[in-house]
Amino acid sequence: MTEPKKLKVTFAPGCFDQFEGTQEELDAFIKEIEQAVASGELLEESQELSDEDWEDLPDDVKMQIADSLEDYHDAEQRRSKLN
């Protein structure tokens, strides 16, 4: 049986620009996210967005998600060409 692929956390430049807190709080938040990914907790606790949930998101958030998915897809295509 193949072991699941490990996820890598990458934070986009400026993604925490709106964070209101101390540097120590930000560092702790980032560590918490990284630990949740490493332990599998992030995926276990994740929920798929319904169409209604998506429609309720602000347009700028929808654009950020769409851009991130496009960037991810482009990176996957580049990696597949290398193999």
Buried (B, 14 or more C-beta within 10 A) or exposed (E): EEEEEEEEEEEEEEEEEEEEEEEEEEEEEBEEEBEBBEEEEBEEEEEEEEEEEEEEEEEEEEEBEEEEEEEEEEEEEEEEEEE
